[in-house]
């Protein structure tokens, strides 16, 4: 929801040499209409059903950078699937910055109405699940490339630590 998932995801894919997939864009491609049109024509429940089916499909892919929609992982099954099969990273930004970013677009069907109130409500509704994501990146003052590089550095450090641990003898008593 305006935190930079698509833009940063594309940059991260470039930096890591992985393929990029954006769930909302893929749904638009498959259904032949924009997310707004999907919501207007078929409603949120229809969108969420297709989003979940696609999320289940792409969660099985390897070596991908996947940008989910802001509500994708709110579904407990989807959250668990991504948590089990990949590395979830939560991008977030301050509410004022978020509202400023979102005021520049009309592509957010969940934000129709009084923007500031809708953002606050959605942030409250999603907080419980977002807080379960172990890696969080504040994108408020980061360019997409800087955020992608920070994530890449984190991934490299994580990989190095896991490699070191796998080469050690660990005895549990």
C-alpha positions as CSV (number, residue, x, y, z in Angstrom):
1,X,0.0,0.0,0.0
2,X,2.3,2.7,-1.2
3,X,5.5,1.6,0.6
4,X,7.4,0.8,-2.6
5,X,6.9,-2.9,-3.0
6,X,6.7,-2.9,-6.8
7,X,9.4,-0.3,-7.4
8,X,11.8,-1.7,-4.8
9,X,11.0,-5.2,-5.8
10,X,12.1,-4.5,-9.4
11,X,15.3,-2.9,-8.2
12,X,16.0,-5.8,-5.9
13,X,15.5,-8.3,-8.7
14,X,18.0,-6.4,-10.9
15,X,20.5,-6.3,-8.1
16,X,20.2,-10.0,-7.2
17,X,19.8,-11.2,-10.8
18,X,16.4,-12.8,-10.0
19,X,13.1,-12.6,-11.8
20,X,10.5,-10.2,-10.5
21,X,6.8,-10.9,-10.2
22,X,4.2,-8.4,-8.9
23,X,1.0,-10.2,-7.8
24,X,-1.3,-7.3,-8.6
25,X,0.3,-6.8,-12.1
26,X,0.0,-10.5,-12.8
27,X,-3.6,-10.5,-11.8
28,X,-4.3,-7.6,-14.1
29,X,-2.6,-9.5,-16.9
30,X,-4.5,-12.7,-16.3
31,X,-7.9,-11.1,-15.8
32,X,-7.4,-8.5,-18.5
33,X,-8.4,-5.5,-16.3
34,X,-6.8,-3.2,-13.8
35,X,-7.2,-3.8,-10.0
36,X,-9.6,-0.9,-9.9
37,X,-11.7,-2.5,-12.6
38,X,-11.6,-5.9,-10.9
39,X,-12.9,-4.3,-7.7
40,X,-15.5,-2.3,-9.5
41,X,-16.8,-5.1,-11.7
42,X,-16.5,-8.1,-9.4
43,X,-15.8,-6.8,-5.9
44,X,-13.2,-7.4,-3.3
45,X,-14.1,-11.0,-2.5
46,X,-13.5,-12.0,-6.1
47,X,-10.2,-10.2,-6.2
48,X,-9.1,-11.8,-2.9
49,X,-10.0,-15.3,-4.2
50,X,-7.9,-14.8,-7.4
51,X,-5.1,-13.1,-5.4
52,X,-4.9,-16.1,-3.0
53,X,-4.9,-18.6,-5.8
54,X,-2.1,-16.7,-7.6
55,X,-0.2,-16.3,-4.3
56,X,-0.3,-20.0,-3.6
57,X,1.0,-20.6,-7.1
58,X,3.9,-18.2,-7.0
59,X,4.9,-19.0,-3.4
60,X,6.2,-22.3,-4.8
61,X,8.5,-20.6,-7.2
62,X,12.2,-20.2,-6.4
63,X,14.7,-17.5,-7.0
64,X,12.1,-14.8,-7.4
65,X,11.5,-11.4,-5.9
66,X,7.7,-11.3,-5.4
67,X,5.8,-8.1,-4.6
68,X,2.5,-8.9,-3.0
69,X,-0.4,-6.5,-2.8
70,X,-0.8,-4.8,0.6
71,X,-3.5,-7.2,1.6
72,X,-2.2,-10.4,0.2
73,X,-0.5,-11.7,3.3
74,X,-3.4,-10.6,5.6
75,X,-4.9,-14.0,4.7
76,X,-3.4,-16.4,7.3
77,X,-2.9,-19.3,4.9
78,X,-1.1,-17.1,2.4
79,X,1.1,-15.6,5.1
80,X,2.1,-19.0,6.4
81,X,2.8,-20.2,2.8
82,X,5.1,-17.3,2.1
83,X,6.7,-17.5,5.5
84,X,7.4,-21.2,4.9
85,X,8.6,-21.0,1.3
86,X,10.5,-17.8,1.2
87,X,11.7,-14.8,3.1
88,X,9.1,-12.2,3.9
89,X,10.3,-8.6,4.2
90,X,7.8,-5.9,5.3
91,X,8.3,-2.5,3.7
92,X,6.8,0.4,5.7
93,X,6.7,4.1,5.8
94,X,5.4,6.8,8.1
95,X,1.7,7.6,7.8
96,X,2.2,11.1,6.6
97,X,4.7,10.0,3.9
98,X,2.4,7.2,2.9
99,X,-0.6,9.5,2.5
100,X,1.6,11.9,0.4
101,X,2.6,9.0,-1.9
102,X,-0.9,7.7,-2.2
103,X,-2.4,11.1,-3.0
104,X,-0.5,10.9,-6.3
105,X,-2.3,7.8,-7.6
106,X,-5.9,6.6,-8.1
107,X,-4.9,3.0,-8.5
108,X,-5.8,2.0,-4.9
109,X,-9.4,0.6,-4.7
110,X,-9.0,0.0,-0.9
111,X,-8.3,3.7,-0.4
112,X,-11.4,5.2,-1.9
113,X,-13.0,7.8,0.3
114,X,-11.2,10.0,2.9
115,X,-7.6,9.0,2.2
116,X,-6.1,9.8,5.6
117,X,-8.9,7.9,7.4
118,X,-8.7,4.9,5.1
119,X,-4.9,4.7,5.4
120,X,-5.1,4.8,9.2
121,X,-7.9,2.1,9.2
122,X,-6.0,-0.2,6.8
123,X,-2.8,0.2,8.8
124,X,-4.6,-0.7,12.0
125,X,-6.3,-3.7,10.3
126,X,-3.1,-5.0,8.9
127,X,-0.8,-4.2,11.8
128,X,-1.2,-7.6,13.5
129,X,0.0,-9.6,10.5
130,X,2.6,-7.1,9.4
131,X,4.1,-7.2,12.9
132,X,4.7,-10.9,12.5
133,X,7.1,-10.3,9.6
134,X,10.6,-10.6,11.1
135,X,12.4,-8.3,8.6
136,X,11.1,-4.7,8.3
137,X,12.5,-1.9,6.2
138,X,11.5,1.7,6.7
139,X,11.3,3.2,3.2
140,X,10.3,6.7,4.3
141,X,13.6,8.3,3.4
142,X,15.1,5.7,1.0
143,X,15.2,5.8,-2.7
144,X,14.1,2.5,-4.3
145,X,17.7,1.6,-5.3
146,X,19.0,2.4,-1.7
147,X,16.3,0.2,-0.2
148,X,17.1,-2.6,-2.7
149,X,20.8,-2.4,-1.9
150,X,20.0,-2.5,1.9
151,X,17.9,-5.6,1.4
152,X,20.6,-7.2,-0.8
153,X,23.2,-6.5,1.9
154,X,20.9,-8.1,4.4
155,X,20.4,-11.2,2.2
156,X,24.1,-11.5,1.7
157,X,24.8,-11.3,5.4
158,X,22.0,-13.8,6.2
159,X,23.4,-16.2,3.6
160,X,26.9,-15.9,5.0
161,X,25.7,-16.6,8.5
162,X,23.7,-19.6,7.4
163,X,26.7,-20.9,5.5
164,X,29.0,-20.5,8.5
165,X,26.5,-22.3,10.7
166,X,26.1,-25.2,8.3
167,X,29.8,-25.8,8.5
168,X,30.0,-26.0,12.3
169,X,29.4,-28.9,14.6
170,X,26.7,-28.0,17.0
171,X,26.1,-30.2,20.0
172,X,22.9,-29.9,22.0
173,X,22.6,-31.4,25.4
